[in-house]
Structure formats: C-alpha cells, structure tokens
Amino acid sequence: MRQMVILVLNNPDYCMMLLEAWEAGGATGITILESTGLQTLREAGMRDNLPLLPSLADLFRSQETHHRTIFTVVDDEAQAQAIVEATERAFDEMDTLNLDNSGVLFVLPVSEAHRFTTQRAAREAGRDAKT
C-alpha cells in the first residue's frame, strides 16, 4: 500500500540536508511547504497589526518563525521505512554538529493516489518517447 511520509522541520536552514537524505532514501516527487505552528505563533505574537498597505519597514520589524513541511508519497512501506531511516541518519548527523534540528515525522497509509496531466503534456511525452 502507498504511504505518505511527512516531516515538519522546525529550522528551515536544514531543509536541503534533509531533502538530500530523502532522495538518498529513494524519495521522488517531494513537496515542500512553508508552515508555522500554533505554539510558534503564540511565542512570537500573531502579526495582526500590519497596516493595510505595509511598507518594507513594517514587514521587517518583527521576524516570524517559519518551518518547512516536507512530504512525499511512496509505493510501499519498505520505501517509507527507507526514508524514515535516512531522516534519522540526517538528524543524528545534525546532533553531532549541535544544531537546532527538532522536527516531527509521521507516515500515513494512502488509500488512493492519482496523477493528473494535461493532454498537451501527454502528447509531448509521447512525442519525446518516439524521438
């Protein structure tokens, strides 16, 4: 059964290191989203005080902390486990560097997955296969 592997990474500076680990673990089609957790918003204070037309100075006055949510869908549990193990190795490496690298990873079963493409893309893919 297909599996979705999801990692919420607290420090986006280490995103590339983890993406490389996921690729080494066999992940393809990885998606990365910028995200913020409720606790982070509470600690930083929610930004609801921006003017209607904010200036750059208004935007830079307060830094918000953002995380990265990384996910991929793989064909089976063995592939998901390979990505989990690659993630664990990457976090172990970060621990030796004394980096702030906390995050949470979870794996969910995917009952259905569909890939959509436009007719044009399908025609071009067929043309590329013939040449």
C-alpha positions, 0 to 999 in steps of 0.5 A, spaced: 500 500 500 502 507 498 504 511 504 505 518 505 511 520 509 511 527 512 516 531 516 515 538 519 522 541 520 522 546 525 529 550 522 528 551 515 536 552 514 536 544 514 531 543 509 536 541 503 540 536 508 534 533 509 531 533 502 538 530 500 537 524 505 530 523 502 532 522 495 538 518 498 532 514 501 529 513 494 524 519 495 521 522 488 516 527 487 517 531 494 513 537 496 515 542 500 511 547 504 512 553 508 508 552 515 508 555 522 505 552 528 500 554 533 505 554 539 510 558 534 505 563 533 503 564 540 511 565 542 512 570 537 505 574 537 500 573 531 502 579 526 495 582 526 497 589 526 500 590 519 497 596 516 493 595 510 498 597 505 505 595 509 511 598 507 518 594 507 519 597 514 513 594 517 514 587 514 521 587 517 520 589 524 518 583 527 521 576 524 516 570 524 518 563 525 517 559 519 518 551 518 518 547 512 513 541 511 516 536 507 512 530 504 512 525 499 508 519 497 511 512 496 509 505 493 510 501 499 512 501 506 519 498 505 520 505 501 517 509 507 521 505 512 527 507 507 526 514 508 524 514 515 531 511 516 535 516 512 531 522 516 534 519 522 541 518 519 540 526 517 538 528 524 543 524 528 548 527 523 545 534 525 546 532 533 553 531 532 554 538 529 549 541 535 544 544 531 537 546 532 534 540 528 527 538 532 522 536 527 516 531 527 515 525 522 509 521 521 507 516 515 500 515 513 497 509 509 494 512 502 488 509 500 488 512 493 493 516 489 492 519 482 496 523 477 493 528 473 496 531 466 494 535 461 493 532 454 498 537 451 503 534 456 501 527 454 502 528 447 509 531 448 511 525 452 509 521 447 512 525 442 519 525 446 518 517 447 518 516 439 524 521 438 
